Amino acid sequence: MMETKTIQKRQVAWKVLIKDLLEGEYVKGEGEWQPNYILHNEKKVARANILGVVIGKEDSQFGSLRIDDGSGQIVVRSFEQNPGLMSSQPGSLVLIIGRPREYMQERYVVAEIVREITDKTWFEIRKKETNGFASPIPPLESTLPKLPKEPTPAKTLPPKKETNEVDPEVVCALIKEKDDGAGADMQEIIDHLQRDDGEEIVKRMLAQGELFEVQPGKIKVLE
């Protein structure tokens, strides 16, 4: 008998302002599969995608940063080695993807990804993006294969469409190739992928912060 395993899907990393994490209601999850989250605009922010300037750094065992995005300040820390966190310096602009937490009435973020951004225009783009709350788009890595079903006897099933995932690095390389300096044309990238889910793949990467939309229809790779 095949052993059945429970797979927990990774939460969406919402693009939010720091003040949203500080002012929203902090809710503790119930049970193993219910993560803690910030309740903001009726959305459960269990993972956050924030962009801010490093205004302080603590060189402890794993290090911590204090960042400011103009709406507020918050501490970003890790409980394991995180090269991006350790290498970031005061004055640098960083992209943070992590989980909001609260201890002794202090809000902070446990970092998963810390990436330095060299192009400061992304900060202005993020301000525009966070005027409203982003639409929930599942992260690329959360698309999990389904368990195979038992074959139906005496019935010919139509061939299944190809479901293999596209390597995000392949998409990034294509965008860089098509980028004329003002960004690559989003529709051209989607058409070039020649997949029914091409638009969904690009939108997932935008939601994860791997890509940015410089202007409507123009995208760049986050470097």
N, C-alpha and C positions, 0 to 999 in steps of 0.2 A: 504494500500500500504506500502510495507516494506521500511523503511528509509535506504538509501545507505550512508555509511560512507567511507571517504577516509582514508586509512591507509598508513602511510609513513614507508617504510622499513628502518631499521637501516643500516647506511653506514658501509662498510668494514673498519676494523682497520688495516691499512697497517703497516708492520714492516719496519721502516725507521731509518736512522741515524739523529741525531739532525741537522747536517749540511744541510741535505736535506730540513728540515723545515725552516732553516735560509736562504738558498740560492735560494730555489724555488720561483716562482712567486706567490704572494698572490692574490687570485681572490675573489671578493665579489659576493655571489650568488644573483640571481635576483628572487624576489618573496618569498612567505612563504615556499615553498617546495624545494628551491634551496639553500643548505648550502654554507657557505664560504669554500674555500679549498686552499691548496698549490698545484700548478702544478709542478710535478716532474716526469721527464722521460715520459711525456705525460699521466701521471696518476693523477687523481684528489684526493688528500689526504684530505678528509673531517674529517676523524678520523685517528689518528696515534697510533701505538704501539711502544713505545720506552723503552729502558733499559739503565739505567745510575746510577751513584753514586751521592748521595746527598752531595753537597759541601757547602750548605748554607740553612738556614731555618729562616723564619720570623713568629713569633708567634702573628699574628694579629687575627681578629675575626674568619676567616676561615683558616688562615695560607697560606703559600706559600713555595715552595722549589725551589732551583736552583740545577739542575742536569747536570752532565758532562758524556758523553759516549766516550770521546777520540776524537770525531770529532768536538765537539762544546759544548756550554753550553746554557741552556734555562730555563726560569722560568716556574714552574708548579703551578697553583693556582686554587682555586675553589670559587664559589659564594654561596656555601651552605656547611653544615657540611659534611666532608668527613673523616671518622675515619682513613683510611689508610694514608692520607696526614698529619693529625695531629700527628699521632704516629711515623712517619718516622723521623729518626735522621741523622745528618751529618755523613758520612762515610758508611751509609748503601746502599746496592744495591737495586734499586726499579724498578718494572715494572709499566709503566704508559700507560694507554689507555685514550685518550682524544682528544679534538678538537683544532687544531691550530687556533690561533687568532692573530690579529695585532692591536695595538693601539699606536698612535703617533710614528709610524715607529718602534715599538718594537714588536717582535714576542714572543708569549708565548703559553702555552697549558692550556686549561680548563680541569681539570681532571674529568674523570668519574670513573676510577678504579686506585687505588694506592696500590700496593702490594709489601711488602718487600721480597727480595729473599735472602735466607741464603747461598745457594750454589753458589759460585763465578764462577764456571765453566760455568754457563749459559751466563755469559758475553762474554766468548770466543765463545760460540756457536752462540750468536747473531751476533758477528762480521762476522762469516762465512755466516750467513743467509742474511746479508745486503750487501754482496759484489755485489749482483744483486738485482733487485726489485722482491719481492715475487709475485706469481701468485694470482689473485683475487679469494678468496674463500668466499662465503657469510657467515656471522657469524651465529652461531647456532640459536640465538634468532630471526633472521630475517625471518625464515621460517614460514610464516603465512598461516592459513587455507583459502581455497578458498570458495567463496560464492557458495551454492548449486545451481545446474542448475535445471530447470523445467524438470520433467520426460518426456521421449519421449513416446507418446501413442503407444499402440499395438506393442511394441518392448521390448524384454527381454535383459536387459543389463547384461554383465558379472559382477561377484562380484568384488568389488574394493579391492585392496591390502590395508593392514593395514597402516595407515599414522600417527599413534600417534608418538610423539617425544620421544626419549630416554632421561631420566634425565641425564645430564652430570655427576652428582655425582655418578650414577651407573657405568658409564664408568670409572671414576677416581678410584672407589673402586676396579673394576676389574683389572685395570692396576697395582695398588698397590699390589694386591694379586699375580699377575703374575711376578712382578718385582723381579729379583734375585740379585739386586744391580747394575747391568749394564743396567737396563731398561727392559721393557716388550717387547716381540716380537709383532710388529704391526699387522702382518698378523694373529697371533694367537688371538689377541683381536678382530679383524674384524670378524674372523670366529666364535668366541664365541658369538658375538652379534646376529648371525643368522638373519641378515636383508640384504635386497638388497642394502640399503643405508648405510651399516656399514662403508665402506671405506670413504664415504662422511662425515659421522658424525665425525670420527676421524680427518680427514683433517680440518674440520671446527674448532674443538677444538684446533688444532695446530695453526691455523691462528689467533685465539682469544687469544693465549698465555696461555691457560689453561694447555696445554701439550707442551713438548719440545722433539724434536728428538735428542737424545744424539749422535747417530751415525745412518747411514742408516739402517732403519728397526727396530730400538730400540727406545722406547718412555718412558718418565717419566711424572709424574704429577708435575706441578709447585706448590711448597709449600713455 
